[in-house]
């Protein structure tokens, strides 16, 4: 039996759809954005992979109604659940597994059917119980106002003290707010370092006079110069040394507030005694009740993604929040945990956990004309923010972003609505301009959650969501029709070091309910997060061997992959072939985001994934000349991209060349050294355009 993805993949039709999806993934595929996860893949691409891996004959139209009842699709690295959602939309039963407990929790909520009216009813109940108190801690007095009004955002700056006792704010620039399209809307908000007033001037001004104190200064030059700070006498100090000399995170100074005036308009104001008194009142309240609140108690473990935060003395996950945030988040979670219906409760715990990434001291201000809050994971490392932005935990609908009330509508309700109407993005072209609209071409997603293989096999469109090591799956041999996944990439992000941020709260809240949330942190001894080739290959190979065991004899293992180094490609080649698979095809397709090695990121971004199609060892096709075969396949793909006017970077060409080389090497059952030579030859010929011969 041969499935259509073994022969071809219609990326010319899929890429434009994927491109539109990628612009607003949280809107076009809300089911996978119910909570933060990393390296989420494009649903339209995986819909096509699922279809191609389960269909014989000809490719179906992307929008054609398809139903694969009785088919079982496994994803051993389920992450945010993209494979599972797309397979479920196509009527298949789904098995998802991940060692990370945060992944397991969020995918369980994403796939669960729940009455939307019941969610809205419970939200109103939570609102009645805690909204007023939480919002009372986020008010301010706008100059000239007769009463207090909502404070939307508090602007803080880290402060360090020199050995001489001078306290210096870590401003690299005194321009703290400008429009995302500053050239069109050049007015910005500037903090005066002399009198601390808020000044409105052009964002690129270099010489201004404060209208309040007549101080002349260049707002582009703050005291922080890269990794150093300059004091009032011109002395330089290394910021890290000043910070590490203390035993706690740096102090913070409140320097500005974005508030609503009595007319409901956004204004920037200088903090007054009202704001300092309110914060002190909040701290006092927190001190009284913190022992009763479900707050994180976990320490931040050392790691590549956490060491920078630890260097600033963020040693506990609770250190990532100020007292007002801890108080309001604690009150909110405390109320959520009182919900009696466990399904409803867990949805709100998931929403709460997702709110955390926008409400902590590692967030920053994105500017006017865009979503205001830059979440804490905009860098893949936990980078201490020198000028953090404090959001309002509950929020003001229509005015706030990244708050509990706004995310309830934009994340949770949209994700649950998508289950009822799982739409696709449809592109129309009127000859002048392309338009997109939503079309529904799948049945509602109605999977039946199960806890074991025994209940799963007897369920109608079952869903088995596991928190486990995928190298040892609790399912029988030859029970899965297709394995479709997106494995971790060699030398990329260590997810569990970052997911601990959420796990610290989830574990404290639900460890008594779920065994997978009752461990010291979100890491696992067998998680595939290794930076060395040998460990990565060994762990991935072990999981692929297990996939080989559970996969039916004619089933396919399909996964997306890209890497900017030959070592990265050899790691995945070794993993697949040692697990007993042949790579029978490799198809380029749009990646979720551009990637590249840091040195080449600017000039050689990688915008493509390779879909590697693997089958249990078969009689491979005969290839007389591997070099000719690779160059022919490479040229065919490049020509197809040229026809649709898709420009390829050298990074894209690298992906195509490497993926075709390992496919040919697999067919020829080459040894490792010969494969490396073939991959190098492919890169030199196809990417670098060198004319050499392969021995």
N, C-alpha and C positions, 0 to 999 in steps of 0.2 A: 504494500500500500504506500502511495506517495501523496503527501499533502502539498497544497499549492505553494506554501511558503518555502518549500524546498527548491522550487524552480525560480521564483521571482517574488518581488515585493513592489507594489505600485506606488513608490514614494512620490512620483510626480503628482498623483492625486491626493496623497495623504499629507505631504508637506505643507501645502497652503492652509489646510484645515488645522494642522498642528500649530502653524505660525499664528493663526488667529487665536487659537486656544491659549497659546503661551503668553499673549499680551495681558490677559486677565484670567489667569488659571483659577483663581478663587471664585470667579463668577461663572466661568464656563465648565468647571468641574468641581462644584462646591463640596461634593462628598469627600474628596481627598484633602480638603482644607478646613475640616472641622477642628483641627488642632495643628500646631506646628510639627512638621517633620522635615527632614533634610533630603535634598536631591529627589524631589518628587518627579515622577515621569509623566509624560503627556498622555492623557487618557485616550485621545484619538489614535495615537500610535499603537497603544496596547490593545485597543479594540481590534485593530487590523491584525495584530500578531495573533490574538486569540482566534479570530476568524480564519486566518491562514493556516494555523496549526491544527484546526479541527475540520477543515474542508478539503475535499478532493475535487478534481475537475478544474473549474475556472474560478477566478476571483469574483466574488460578489460585489455589487455596487456598495460603496461605503454606507449608504443610507438605507440599504435594503433590510427589511425585517429578517432577522435570523434567530433561530431557536435551536440550541444544542442540548435539548433535554436528555438527561442520563449521562452526559459527558462530565468527567471530573477533571478540574484544573487545579494544580498545586502551585503555590508560590512559597518557596522555602526562605525567602528574604522579603517578607511582605511589606515592611516599612509602613507607608501610609495607606496601603491597600489598593493601589491602582489596578494591578492585575485582577484582584478579586472582584472589584467593582465592575470592571469591564466584562469579565467572564459571567458574572451574575446577570448583567444586562442582556447578555446573549443566551440566558437560560441554563447555563451550566451550573453544576454543583461546585462548591469552592472549598479548598483547604488552604489555609494560610498559616505560616509559622514564622516566628521571629524570637530570637533570644532576648530581645529588649522588651521589658515589661510595659514601657510607655507606648511602644508600637502596638502591643497586644491590646492595651486598654483603649486606645483611640480607634483602632480598626473595629473593635467590638461595638463601640458606640456608633461609628460611621455606618455599619451594615445593619444595625438594629432598627426594626420597624417600631414606630412609636406614634401615638396619636398627637398630631400637632396641636390640636385644641387643648389637650391635657398639658402639654408643655407650656402653652401660653397662659393657661390657668395657674399653673404652679409659679410661673414667672411673676404674675400679678401678686401672688401670695408672698413671694420673697420680697417683692417691691414694697408691699405694705409693711413688712416686718423690719427691714433694714435700710431701705433707701434714704429715709429722712435723716437717720443718724449719720450714715456715711457722707451724705452731701453736706451735712452741717460742718464737716471738717474741711470742706473745699469751698469756702466763701471768702470774699474780700470786700473792701470798701473802695470803690472807684472814686477818685477826686470829684467832688461836687454832687455825689449821689446822696439820697436821703435814707438809703437802707443798703444792707449788704446784698451782693449779687454773686452768682456762681464764678468760682475760679476754675478755668479750664485746664491750665498748665502752669506749673511752677518751674522757673528756670534756676538751676543751681550751678555752682562752680566749685570744683575741688580747690582746697586751700592747703598750701604747705608752709611750714615755718623754717626759716634759715637758722643756723646755729646762733646767730645774733638776735633771734626772736622776731624778726620781721615776717609777717604773714603775707603770702603772695598768692593771689588767685591764678589758677592755671588757664588763663585766657591766651590763646595764640592770636586771637583777633577780638576786638571789642564789638564787631558786627555779629550780633547773635540771632538775627532773624532777617531773612531776605526772601524774595519771591523765587519760586523755582524757575521762572522765566524772567530773571533779573534784568536782562537787556531791554525787555518790554515794560517791565514795572520796576524801575530802579530804586524806589524808596525802600529803605531798610531801617531796622531798629538797632541802635548803637548804645552801649553802656558807657557812661562817662567814668573814667577811673578816679576822677578827683571828687566829684560830688555825688556820684552814683545815680545820676538822673538818666532817664531814657530819652535819647535824642533820635529824631527822624532825619536821616540824611541819605544821600546816594550810597548804594552798597559798595561802590569802588572808590569812595572818597579817601583821600590820603592826608588831608589837612583840614581839620574842622575846629571850630571854636564853640565850646559848650554854651548854649544860650542861658544856662542857669548859673554857671560859676565862672564863665569866660576862660576856662582852661583850654589851651590849644594842644591838640594831639593828633597823631596819625592812628585812626581806628583799626588799620590793618595790622598794626604791630602791638601785640600783647606781650606780657612778660615771659610767656612760654615759647621757647625757640627749639622746636623739635624735642629732643630728650632732656633739654636743659631749661633752667629758669634764670632770669636775670633780676637781681634785686634793685632797689632804688639808687644804689651807689654804683651800679654797673657790674657787680660781682656775679659770676656764673656758678650755678650749682647743678649737679645731676639730679633730676627729679626723683629717679628711682632710689637714690641714696637717701634723700630726705624722707621719702615715704617709708622705706624699709627700716628706718631708724625707730619707727614707732611700732607698737604692738597691735594697732587697730587700723582699720581703713582711714583714709584721709578725712579731715573735716570738710563740711560743705557749707557754702555761703549762699543764701537766697538773694538773687540780684534782680529778678524781674518776674512779673506775672502776666499771663494772658487771661483776661477776664471778660465777662459780658457786662456791659453797662445796663442801665435801667431800660434802655430801648432794645436790648437784646443784641447789640452790636459788639464785635470783638474789639478789645482795646488792650494795649500794653501799658502796664503801670509799674511804678517803683514800689517795692514793699514798704509798708508802714508798720507802726506798732501793733495795729490790729492783726496783721499777718503773723508777727512774731508771737503775740499773745495766743493766737489760735493754735499755732504749732505747739507751743508749750502746754496748752490745755490738752491737746491731743496726746502728747507724750505722757502727761500725768494720767490720763484715762488708760492709756496702754499699759503703763506701769502697774495699775491696779488690777487689770483683768487678764494680762498676758498669760498667766498660768492656766487659764481656762480655755484659751484659744488653740485651735489645731494648727500650730505653726511648725515649720521645718526645724529639725534638730540635727540633721546630717551635716557632717563636715565636707568641705570641698577636697576631693582627693587630688593628688598630684597627677599631672598629665600634660600632654602637648597642648591641649586646648584650654587648660585651666591654670597653667603655671603663671601666666601674665597676671591673672586676677589674684592669685595667691601672693605674687610679688608685691601687690598693693595691700596685702593683709586681709584680703577677702577669704577667710579661712573657713567660714561657715555659710551655708546657703541663706540663712536669715540675714547675713550681713549685706546681701544684695538689695535690701529694702530699708527705707527709713521707718521711723516709728509710726508715722501716719499711715504709710502703706501697709505695714504689718497689722496695725489695728483694724483698718478697713477690710483688708483681705481676710484677716482672721474672723471678723464678725460675719462676713459674707459666707465663708466656707462653713463656719459653725452652723449657720442657718440652713445651708444646703444639706448638710449631713442629717438634718432632722426630717427630711423627706422620707415618707414611709415606703412609697413605691420605688423599688430598687432600680428599675429600668429608668424611670424619670430622674431619680437621684443621680445615677451615674452619668446621664447626659448633662446634668448641670455641673457635676464635678469636672467633666471633660471641658465644658465651657469655661468654668472657673480656671482650670489649669491653662487653657489657651489664653486667658486674659493676662496671665502672669508675664508673658513675654513683652507686653506693652506697659507694664506697671512695675518698674524696678529702677534702680540707680544706674543701670547700664544702657538705658534708653537715651535717645537724643532727639533734637528737634530737626525735622526735615525741611521746614520752611513753609512759607505761604504758598498757596496754589497747588498743594498736594496733601496727601495724608500727613498730618502733623507729626506723628510719632514714628521715629525710626526704631524698630524693635531691636532687642539686645543681640539678636543673632545675625545682624547684617554683616558681621565678620564671622568667619568660621571658628575663630578663637574668642574666648571671653575677654574682650579688650576693655579695660576700665575706661569709662567715659569721663573725660575731664569736665565737660559741661553737661551733666545729665538733665533730663527733662522728667519732671514728676507729673504723671497723668492723674486725672480724677478717676478713681476706681470704678464708681458707678457710671459716671458720665452724663452728658446732656445730649439727648437725641437731636440730630441735625447739626450739632456744633462740635461734638467730640469724635475722636477715633480711637480704636483700641481699648474700649472700656467694656465693662460687663454688659451694660444695657445695649450698646450698639452692636457688640459681637453676637448677642443673642439673636438679633435679626439677621445680621450680615453673614454669620457663620452657621449657627445651629439651625435656625429655621430654614435657611436656603439649602442646607445639606439634607434636611429631612424632606423638604419639598422635592428635591431632586430624586429621592427614592420613589416618589409617586409619579414623577414625570421626568425620566432620565433622557434629557434632550442632547442633541448633537448640534454643532455649529455648522450651518449651511451657508455656503458662499454663492452669492449671485453677482453677475457681472452684466451691467446694462450697456456695455460698450464704451462707457466713459469712466465708470468708477465701480469698484467692488464693494458689495455690501454683505453683511452677515446677518443671519437670523437664526432662531432656534427652531429645530424640528425634532419631534419625538418619533423615534423609529424602533423603540424597544418597549417591552412590557414593563410595568412597575417592578422595581427590585423588591422581591418578597422572599428572601432566603429564610430558611428555618435553622436557627442556631442549635448546634448539638455539642455534646461534651465528649463524645468518643466515636470511634469508627463504627461500633455496633449500631449506635443510634443514627449516625450519619448515613450509612448505607441504606437504611430503610426510610430515610426522610425524603420528602419531595423537595427538590432543589435545596439540599442541605448546605450548611456552612459550618465548617469546623475550624475555629480560630484557636491556635495553639501558642502558648508561650513555652518554647522548648528549644533545645539544640536540634537543628535540622539534620544533623548527622545521624540522628536516631529517632526516626518518626514512628509514632504508634499506629501505623497503617500497614496492611499486608502487601506482599509482593504483587507486582503487576496489577495495581488497583487504580492507577491514574492514567488518564488519556493524554494529558499534556502537562509539562512543567514549564511555566512561563514566569520569568523573574527579571530582576535588575539587581545583580549582586553588588556588594561593596567593591570599590575600585582600589586596586593596589596603591598604597601610599596616599590615600585621601583622608577625609575627615573621620575622626573618632567620635561616633555618634553618642556612645554611652557617657562619655565625659560631659557632653552638653546636655543630654537628656536627664542627667542627675538633677538638673535645675528643676525640672517638673516632678521627677520621681520623689524628691525630698518632700514635696507637698502631698502627692498622691499616696505615697506609702504611709505617711502619718495619718491620712484620712481613711484609707480603705485596707490597710494591712490585715485587719481582722476579717475582712470579707473575701479577699483573694490571696491565695498562696503566693502568686507571682509578684504581688506587691509587698510581700513580707520577707525582704532580704536586705542586706546592708546597703546596696546601691543598685543601679540599673545595669551594671557590667555583668559579664559572664565569661568564664575562663575560656570558652570556645568561640567567643564572638570574633568575627573576621574583621579586625581593625588593626592588622599588623602593618608596620612600615618596612619590614624586611621581607624580601622576596620568598624566602624558603618557608617561613611561617604562614604567609598569606596563601601560597600555593597549596601547602599541606591541608590547611583548614577548608579552603574552597573545594579541594579535591575530595575530601572526606564527605562533604555535603553532596557533591555531584555523584559520588558513588551511591549514596543513599537514594538520590533521585533515580539513578539507573535501576536500583532494586525495585522501587515502587512503580516505575513507569512501565506501561504495557509494551510489548515487544516492538510494535510499530509506532509507538508514541514518540513525540519530539520534545527535546529540551531546547527552548528558545529564550535567549536573554539579550538585553542591550548592553553594550560595553563601548567605552572609548578610553584612550589613554594617550598621553603625549610622549611616552618613551617606549623603546623596544622592550625594555625589561618588563614593563607593564603588560605588553602583549604576550610576551613569553610566559609570564606568570599564569595568565588565563589559558593559554594553549596547553601548558603542562597540566593544569588542573582538569581540563576537559578530557584530554586524551588518556591521562592516567586513570580517569574514572570509567574508562571503557566506552567513551563516545567518539564518534567521528564528527568533525565539523563538515557538514554537507553543503552549507551555503552561508554567505555573509552579505547582508543588504544594508546599504547606507540609508539613514533617515534622519530627520531633524532631531537634534538633541534638545533637552529641556532648557539648557542654558549653555552659554559659551564657556569653554574651559581651555586651559593651557597651562604649561609650566610657567611659573612666575616670570622667568627671563624672556619668554616669547609671547606672553599674553597680549601685549599691545599689537604686535605685527602678525602673529599667527594664532588667532583664536580657533578653537575647535567647535564647530557648530553642528557636527554630525555625531550620531551614535552609529555603531555597527550592530545590526541584529544578527547574532550568531545562531544558526540553526544546526542543532546537533541531534544525532540519532545513534542508537546502540550500534556497535560496530557492524558494518555491512560490507558487502563487496563493493569497494570504491570504484568509480569510473576510471578508465585508463587515461592517463595524461602522458603524452609522449615527451613534451618539453615544458617543464614547469615555468620557466621564465616567459615563454611565449603565452602560456595560459594566463599567467598573472597579468601580464601587460595587456592582453586582449580583454580580460574582465575589467581591469582598471579603466581602460580606454572607453569601453562600452558605458560604464557608469558616468564617466566624465562627460561623454557625449550626451547622455540622457539629461544630465544637469544643464548642459549648455542649451539644449532644446527648450527647457523651461526657464532659461535665462537666470540660472542660479549661479552666482559667483562662488567659487571654491577657494578658500584660503589654503596655504600650504599645510596648515594643520588639518584641514578637511581631507586633503589629498593623502596625508600621512595615515589617517584612519582608514581610508579606502584601500591603500596599498598594503598596510599591515594586515587588515582583515582578510583580504584576498590571499595574501601569502600564507597565513596560517591555515586557511581552508585548503589550499593546494597541498601544503605540507602534510596535513592530516590525511588527505586522500592517498598520498604516497607513503604514508606511515614512516615519515622521515624521523631520524633520531634528532635529539635536541640540538646538537651542534650544527647539523645540516640545516635545520629549521632556522636557526639564528642567522646563518649565512644567507638563506633565502629571503628572510625578512629584511636584512640589511641591503641586499641587492635590490629588493623591491622599492625600498625607500630611496635609494640612490638613483635608480632609474626613473621611477614614477614621480618622485617629489623633488629631488635635487637635479634631475635631468642629466645625470652623469652617464657616460657610455662605458660600461665595464662588462666583463664576462664573469660568469660564475663558474668556479672550478667544479 
